[in-house]
Amino acid sequence: MDWKELKDGSLRVEQHFIAPKQSQRQILVGKNGSKIGRIGIEANEELRSIFKRDVHLILQVRVAKKRSA
């Protein structure tokens, strides 16, 4: 969704996951946020390795809005 470099040189990255259904959102989030938390940890480690600086990763999981016909 968005990213920016902060004054301290680190990066702030905001990413939204859009799930088609509430049930799929629940799978991605996991019990008490365990799956999305693990995804965040692994992605943050990889981004730090790529950019060689601290990364503040913000993840959100949303359900897609239904389209009116």
Secondary structure, 3 states (H helix, E strand, C coil): CEEEECCCCCEEEEEEEEECCHHHHHHHHCHHHHHHHHHHHHHHHHHHHHHCCCEEEEEEEEECCCCCC
